[in-house]
Amino acid sequence: MKKKSLILLSLISLIVIGSVAGYFIYQNYINKNSQNETVNEQPKDETANWKTYKNEKYGFEIKYPSNLFLNESDITEIVDGSRPVVDMPSRNIGAPLEMEVNDYWISIVSYQKDQEGNLESWVREKIKEWPTWENTNPLMGTENYNGKNMVKVGTTQLKREGSEAGFVSNYYVEKNKNVFEIELLTLTENTNIKYLSILDNIARSFK
């Protein structure tokens, strides 16, 4: 009887040890597979199928969605220290005044930056000079992306001659002693928020 009990106890011990060992082997297998999947996962490049716009005059390039209509500016004179570079409306229209509720307009403007100093401070001072930005208090901050500093201005409603001028979100990037304003213009705040990720990706592709 005693011998049978010892045999039974040994069998139970073997079963328990085997179960525990099997559990740890299985967990190790799961963890290794999870690590491999994490390594193999690549971040999705939302700009993979976008077009590239290169500007030889100012020495920069950006990516932009292929559905946008790209129109380089032929304005040569500098007005208030700025010069339009390129417009990219979502429809083939000639001016922002022709926009409809679901449209959006991306534009890039170049500013001369004569004085040295912090880019965010420069943007804050510049905004004070623009009548359409009067009485606005936009959220603003500097972010670093791929080694370049960019000032991002949050969605802001502008006024023009007593009437609504739409909603804008902006990035400012400095290069070659110029500051480039990359702007998203829409008629409504909801539309601006809807296309904000496009503005983000265009600005972050700037180089």
C-alpha positions as a Markdown table, in Angstrom:
| # | Residue | x | y | z |
|---|---|---|---|---|
| 1 | Met | 0.0 | 0.0 | 0.0 |
| 2 | Lys | 2.8 | 2.3 | 0.9 |
| 3 | Lys | 4.6 | 1.5 | -2.3 |
| 4 | Lys | 1.5 | 2.3 | -4.4 |
| 5 | Ser | 1.1 | 5.6 | -2.6 |
| 6 | Leu | 4.7 | 6.5 | -3.4 |
| 7 | Ile | 4.2 | 5.6 | -7.1 |
| 8 | Leu | 1.0 | 7.7 | -7.2 |
| 9 | Leu | 2.7 | 10.6 | -5.5 |
| 10 | Ser | 5.6 | 10.4 | -8.0 |
| 11 | Leu | 3.2 | 10.4 | -11.0 |
| 12 | Ile | 1.3 | 13.4 | -9.6 |
| 13 | Ser | 4.6 | 15.2 | -9.1 |
| 14 | Leu | 5.7 | 14.4 | -12.7 |
| 15 | Ile | 2.4 | 15.7 | -14.0 |
| 16 | Val | 2.7 | 19.0 | -12.0 |
| 17 | Ile | 6.3 | 19.5 | -13.0 |
| 18 | Gly | 5.4 | 18.8 | -16.7 |
| 19 | Ser | 2.5 | 21.2 | -16.6 |
| 20 | Val | 4.6 | 24.0 | -15.1 |
| 21 | Ala | 7.4 | 23.4 | -17.6 |
| 22 | Gly | 4.9 | 23.3 | -20.5 |
| 23 | Tyr | 3.4 | 26.6 | -19.3 |
| 24 | Phe | 6.7 | 28.4 | -19.2 |
| 25 | Ile | 7.7 | 27.0 | -22.6 |
| 26 | Tyr | 4.4 | 28.2 | -24.1 |
| 27 | Gln | 4.8 | 31.6 | -22.5 |
| 28 | Asn | 8.3 | 31.9 | -23.8 |
| 29 | Tyr | 7.1 | 31.0 | -27.3 |
| 30 | Ile | 4.3 | 33.6 | -27.2 |
| 31 | Asn | 6.7 | 36.3 | -26.0 |
| 32 | Lys | 9.2 | 35.6 | -28.7 |
| 33 | Asn | 6.5 | 35.7 | -31.4 |
| 34 | Ser | 5.2 | 39.0 | -29.9 |
| 35 | Gln | 8.6 | 40.5 | -30.0 |
| 36 | Asn | 9.1 | 39.4 | -33.6 |
| 37 | Glu | 5.8 | 40.9 | -34.6 |
| 38 | Thr | 6.7 | 44.2 | -32.9 |
| 39 | Val | 10.1 | 44.3 | -34.8 |
| 40 | Asn | 8.4 | 43.5 | -38.1 |
| 41 | Glu | 5.7 | 46.1 | -37.7 |
| 42 | Gln | 6.6 | 49.3 | -39.6 |
| 43 | Pro | 5.0 | 52.6 | -39.0 |
| 44 | Lys | 2.5 | 53.5 | -41.7 |
| 45 | Asp | 3.8 | 56.2 | -44.0 |
| 46 | Glu | 0.8 | 58.3 | -44.9 |
| 47 | Thr | 2.7 | 60.3 | -47.5 |
| 48 | Ala | 4.0 | 57.2 | -49.4 |
| 49 | Asn | 1.7 | 57.9 | -52.4 |
| 50 | Trp | 2.0 | 61.7 | -52.2 |
| 51 | Lys | 3.7 | 63.9 | -54.8 |
| 52 | Thr | 6.9 | 65.9 | -54.2 |
| 53 | Tyr | 7.1 | 69.6 | -54.9 |
| 54 | Lys | 10.6 | 71.1 | -55.1 |
| 55 | Asn | 11.3 | 74.9 | -55.1 |
| 56 | Glu | 14.7 | 75.6 | -56.5 |
| 57 | Lys | 14.5 | 79.4 | -55.8 |
| 58 | Tyr | 14.0 | 78.9 | -52.1 |
| 59 | Gly | 15.8 | 75.6 | -51.8 |
| 60 | Phe | 13.1 | 73.5 | -50.2 |
| 61 | Glu | 10.8 | 70.6 | -51.0 |
| 62 | Ile | 7.6 | 69.1 | -49.5 |
| 63 | Lys | 5.3 | 66.3 | -50.1 |
| 64 | Tyr | 1.6 | 66.9 | -50.8 |
| 65 | Pro | -1.5 | 64.8 | -51.6 |
| 66 | Ser | -1.8 | 64.0 | -55.3 |
| 67 | Asn | -5.5 | 65.2 | -55.4 |
| 68 | Leu | -4.4 | 68.8 | -54.7 |
| 69 | Phe | -4.1 | 71.4 | -57.5 |
| 70 | Leu | -0.6 | 73.0 | -57.3 |
| 71 | Asn | -0.2 | 76.6 | -58.4 |
| 72 | Glu | 3.1 | 78.3 | -58.1 |
| 73 | Ser | 2.8 | 82.1 | -57.5 |
| 74 | Asp | 4.1 | 84.4 | -60.2 |
| 75 | Ile | 4.2 | 87.4 | -57.8 |
| 76 | Thr | 7.7 | 88.7 | -57.6 |
| 77 | Glu | 7.4 | 91.8 | -55.4 |
| 78 | Ile | 7.7 | 91.6 | -51.6 |
| 79 | Val | 4.8 | 93.0 | -49.7 |
| 80 | Asp | 5.1 | 93.6 | -45.9 |
| 81 | Gly | 8.2 | 91.4 | -46.0 |
| 82 | Ser | 6.3 | 88.4 | -47.5 |
| 83 | Arg | 6.0 | 86.7 | -50.9 |
| 84 | Pro | 3.5 | 84.0 | -51.9 |
| 85 | Val | 5.3 | 80.8 | -53.0 |
| 86 | Val | 2.7 | 78.2 | -53.9 |
| 87 | Asp | -1.0 | 77.5 | -53.4 |
| 88 | Met | -2.6 | 74.0 | -53.2 |
| 89 | Pro | -6.4 | 74.1 | -53.2 |
| 90 | Ser | -8.5 | 70.9 | -52.9 |
| 91 | Arg | -10.5 | 72.0 | -55.9 |
| 92 | Asn | -9.4 | 73.7 | -59.1 |
| 93 | Ile | -10.4 | 77.2 | -58.1 |
| 94 | Gly | -8.6 | 80.5 | -58.5 |
| 95 | Ala | -8.9 | 82.1 | -55.0 |
| 96 | Pro | -10.0 | 81.3 | -51.4 |
| 97 | Leu | -13.2 | 83.4 | -52.0 |
| 98 | Glu | -14.4 | 80.6 | -54.3 |
| 99 | Met | -14.1 | 78.0 | -51.6 |
| 100 | Glu | -17.1 | 76.0 | -50.4 |
| 101 | Val | -17.7 | 74.4 | -47.0 |
| 102 | Asn | -15.9 | 71.1 | -47.7 |
| 103 | Asp | -12.9 | 72.7 | -49.5 |
| 104 | Tyr | -9.5 | 73.4 | -48.0 |
| 105 | Trp | -6.6 | 75.5 | -49.2 |
| 106 | Ile | -3.0 | 74.9 | -48.4 |
| 107 | Ser | -0.6 | 77.8 | -49.1 |
| 108 | Ile | 3.1 | 78.5 | -48.5 |
| 109 | Val | 4.4 | 82.0 | -48.0 |
| 110 | Ser | 7.9 | 83.2 | -47.6 |
| 111 | Tyr | 8.9 | 85.9 | -45.1 |
| 112 | Gln | 12.2 | 87.7 | -44.8 |
| 113 | Lys | 13.7 | 87.2 | -41.3 |
| 114 | Asp | 16.3 | 89.8 | -40.9 |
| 115 | Gln | 16.8 | 89.7 | -37.1 |
| 116 | Glu | 18.4 | 86.8 | -35.2 |
| 117 | Gly | 16.4 | 85.2 | -32.4 |
| 118 | Asn | 13.9 | 82.6 | -31.4 |
| 119 | Leu | 11.5 | 81.5 | -34.2 |
| 120 | Glu | 8.5 | 81.4 | -31.9 |
| 121 | Ser | 9.1 | 84.9 | -30.6 |
| 122 | Trp | 9.4 | 86.1 | -34.2 |
| 123 | Val | 6.0 | 84.5 | -35.1 |
| 124 | Arg | 4.3 | 86.0 | -32.1 |
| 125 | Glu | 5.6 | 89.5 | -33.0 |
| 126 | Lys | 4.6 | 89.0 | -36.7 |
| 127 | Ile | 1.0 | 88.0 | -35.8 |
| 128 | Lys | 0.5 | 91.2 | -33.9 |
| 129 | Glu | 1.1 | 93.1 | -37.2 |
| 130 | Trp | -1.6 | 91.4 | -39.2 |
| 131 | Pro | -5.1 | 93.0 | -39.0 |
| 132 | Thr | -6.9 | 89.7 | -39.6 |
| 133 | Trp | -5.2 | 88.3 | -36.4 |
| 134 | Glu | -6.4 | 91.2 | -34.2 |
| 135 | Asn | -7.9 | 90.1 | -30.9 |
| 136 | Thr | -7.0 | 86.5 | -31.5 |
| 137 | Asn | -5.0 | 84.5 | -28.9 |
| 138 | Pro | -3.9 | 81.4 | -30.8 |
| 139 | Leu | -2.4 | 78.4 | -29.1 |
| 140 | Met | 1.3 | 78.2 | -30.2 |
| 141 | Gly | 4.2 | 75.9 | -29.5 |
| 142 | Thr | 7.5 | 74.8 | -30.9 |
| 143 | Glu | 8.0 | 71.1 | -31.9 |
| 144 | Asn | 11.1 | 69.4 | -33.2 |
| 145 | Tyr | 10.7 | 67.0 | -36.1 |
| 146 | Asn | 13.6 | 65.2 | -37.8 |
| 147 | Gly | 16.0 | 67.7 | -36.3 |
| 148 | Lys | 14.2 | 70.9 | -37.4 |
| 149 | Asn | 12.3 | 73.3 | -35.2 |
| 150 | Met | 8.8 | 74.2 | -36.3 |
| 151 | Val | 6.3 | 76.6 | -34.7 |
| 152 | Lys | 2.8 | 75.3 | -34.8 |
| 153 | Val | -0.2 | 77.7 | -34.4 |
| 154 | Gly | -3.5 | 76.0 | -33.5 |
| 155 | Thr | -6.7 | 76.4 | -35.4 |
| 156 | Thr | -7.8 | 80.1 | -35.2 |
| 157 | Gln | -10.8 | 82.0 | -36.5 |
| 158 | Leu | -9.7 | 85.2 | -38.3 |
| 159 | Lys | -11.7 | 88.4 | -39.1 |
| 160 | Arg | -11.5 | 90.6 | -42.1 |
| 161 | Glu | -13.1 | 94.0 | -42.3 |
| 162 | Gly | -15.7 | 93.1 | -39.7 |
| 163 | Ser | -16.7 | 89.7 | -41.3 |
| 164 | Glu | -15.5 | 86.2 | -40.8 |
| 165 | Ala | -12.4 | 85.3 | -42.9 |
| 166 | Gly | -12.4 | 81.5 | -42.1 |
| 167 | Phe | -10.3 | 79.3 | -39.9 |
| 168 | Val | -6.6 | 78.8 | -40.3 |
| 169 | Ser | -3.9 | 76.4 | -38.8 |
| 170 | Asn | -0.3 | 77.2 | -39.5 |
| 171 | Tyr | 3.3 | 75.9 | -39.3 |
| 172 | Tyr | 6.4 | 78.1 | -39.5 |
| 173 | Val | 9.7 | 76.7 | -40.6 |
| 174 | Glu | 13.0 | 78.6 | -40.9 |
| 175 | Lys | 15.5 | 77.9 | -43.7 |
| 176 | Asn | 18.1 | 80.0 | -45.6 |
| 177 | Lys | 17.2 | 83.2 | -43.7 |
| 178 | Asn | 13.6 | 82.9 | -44.7 |
| 179 | Val | 10.6 | 81.8 | -42.6 |
| 180 | Phe | 8.0 | 79.7 | -44.5 |
| 181 | Glu | 4.4 | 79.8 | -43.4 |
| 182 | Ile | 2.5 | 76.6 | -44.3 |
| 183 | Glu | -1.2 | 77.3 | -43.8 |
| 184 | Leu | -4.4 | 75.4 | -43.9 |
| 185 | Leu | -7.4 | 77.6 | -44.6 |
| 186 | Thr | -11.1 | 76.4 | -44.4 |
| 187 | Leu | -14.5 | 78.1 | -44.0 |
| 188 | Thr | -15.4 | 76.2 | -40.9 |
| 189 | Glu | -13.6 | 74.9 | -37.8 |
| 190 | Asn | -14.8 | 71.3 | -38.3 |
| 191 | Thr | -13.4 | 71.2 | -41.8 |
| 192 | Asn | -10.1 | 72.6 | -40.5 |
| 193 | Ile | -9.9 | 69.9 | -37.9 |
| 194 | Lys | -10.8 | 67.3 | -40.5 |
| 195 | Tyr | -7.8 | 68.1 | -42.7 |
| 196 | Leu | -5.3 | 69.0 | -39.9 |
| 197 | Ser | -3.4 | 65.8 | -40.3 |
| 198 | Ile | -2.7 | 66.7 | -44.0 |
| 199 | Leu | -1.2 | 70.0 | -42.9 |
| 200 | Asp | 0.9 | 68.2 | -40.2 |
| 201 | Asn | 2.3 | 65.8 | -42.8 |
| 202 | Ile | 3.0 | 68.5 | -45.4 |
| 203 | Ala | 4.9 | 70.6 | -42.8 |
| 204 | Arg | 6.8 | 67.6 | -41.4 |
| 205 | Ser | 7.9 | 66.7 | -44.9 |
| 206 | Phe | 9.5 | 70.1 | -45.4 |
| 207 | Lys | 13.3 | 69.9 | -46.0 |
